[in-house]
Amino acid sequence: QVQVVESGGGLVQAGGSLRLSCVVSGSIFRFNTMGWYRQAPGKQREPVAAITSCGGTSYADSVKGRFTISRDNAKNTVYLQMNGLKPEDTAVYYCKGSLWPNDYWGQGTQVTLSS
């Protein structure tokens, strides 16, 4: 049984910063790719950032220059550093680990911006 657990969400002022963490446990292997997604009320879940096992990264246009994804393989943890937060960043943020043919999702952590 693989567990994917996000943490670090909360209420933050516009222009502020948060650092989300995603810890993977219960597995003897490392995921090839991990990513962050978000879903706002009434909207589809959308990709935010992804990182490969060798450190390659990709970002949604809406967060480029503000968010940074990183991973610590020794701790089986992926991070999302979010700076310059905007009201439109309000959403539930989900972590996903991928190892073909399966995807593993966390329960999500709420990020709420106050203007």
CORLINSUL-V960201 format. One record per residue. N is the residue number from 1. RES is the residue in one small letter. PSI is psi in whole degrees, -180 to 180 (NA if undefined). OMEGA is omega as a letter, one per 30 degrees, with the letter a starting at -180 (999 if undefined). NEAR is the number of other C-alpha atoms within 8 Angstrom. Layout:
N:RES:PSI:OMEGA:NEAR + N:RES:PSI:OMEGA:NEAR
This chain:
1:q:124:l:4 + 2:v:133:l:8 + 3:q:132:l:10 + 4:v:117:a:15 + 5:v:121:l:11 + 6:e:154:l:14 + 7:s:167:l:8 + 8:g:-6:l:9 + 9:g:171:l:11 + 10:g:-168:l:8 + 11:l:129:a:8 + 12:v:147:l:11 + 13:q:149:l:9 + 14:a:137:a:11 + 15:g:-9:a:8 + 16:g:-171:a:9 + 17:s:151:l:10 + 18:l:153:l:10 + 19:r:116:l:10 + 20:l:146:l:12 + 21:s:148:l:11 + 22:c:117:a:12 + 23:v:131:l:12 + 24:v:131:l:11 + 25:s:169:l:8 + 26:g:19:a:7 + 27:s:147:l:8 + 28:i:2:a:4 + 29:f:162:l:4 + 30:r:140:l:7 + 31:f:143:l:9 + 32:n:-44:a:9 + 33:t:138:l:11 + 34:m:150:a:13 + 35:g:164:l:12 + 36:w:136:l:13 + 37:y:164:l:13 + 38:r:154:l:12 + 39:q:118:l:11 + 40:a:157:l:10 + 41:p:131:l:5 + 42:g:6:a:4 + 43:k:161:l:6 + 44:q:151:l:6 + 45:r:135:a:8 + 46:e:147:l:7 + 47:p:143:l:11 + 48:v:-50:a:11 + 49:a:153:l:13 + 50:a:154:l:13 + 51:i:137:l:14 + 52:t:173:a:10 + 53:s:-25:l:8 + 54:c:6:l:4 + 55:g:1:l:8 + 56:g:141:a:7 + 57:t:156:l:9 + 58:s:153:a:7 + 59:y:149:l:10 + 60:a:147:a:9 + 61:d:-33:a:5 + 62:s:-17:a:4 + 63:v:-3:a:9 + 64:k:135:a:8 + 65:g:-12:a:5 + 66:r:-37:a:9 + 67:f:148:l:10 + 68:t:126:l:10 + 69:i:142:l:12 + 70:s:166:l:9 + 71:r:149:l:10 + 72:d:100:a:8 + 73:n:-33:l:7 + 74:a:-29:a:5 + 75:k:2:a:6 + 76:n:47:a:11 + 77:t:140:l:12 + 78:v:144:a:12 + 79:y:154:l:12 + 80:l:106:l:12 + 81:q:121:a:11 + 82:m:115:l:12 + 83:n:161:l:10 + 84:g:45:a:9 + 85:l:144:a:13 + 86:k:158:l:9 + 87:p:-35:a:10 + 88:e:-6:l:5 + 89:d:-8:l:9 + 90:t:124:a:11 + 91:a:169:l:11 + 92:v:127:a:11 + 93:y:130:a:12 + 94:y:142:l:13 + 95:c:139:l:15 + 96:k:132:l:13 + 97:g:140:a:13 + 98:s:130:l:12 + 99:l:105:a:9 + 100:w:134:g:5 + 101:p:18:a:5 + 102:n:149:l:6 + 103:d:142:l:9 + 104:y:125:a:10 + 105:w:143:l:9 + 106:g:179:a:11 + 107:q:-14:l:8 + 108:g:153:l:10 + 109:t:134:a:12 + 110:q:131:l:10 + 111:v:122:a:13 + 112:t:128:l:12 + 113:l:136:l:14 + 114:s:129:a:8 + 115:s:NA:999:5
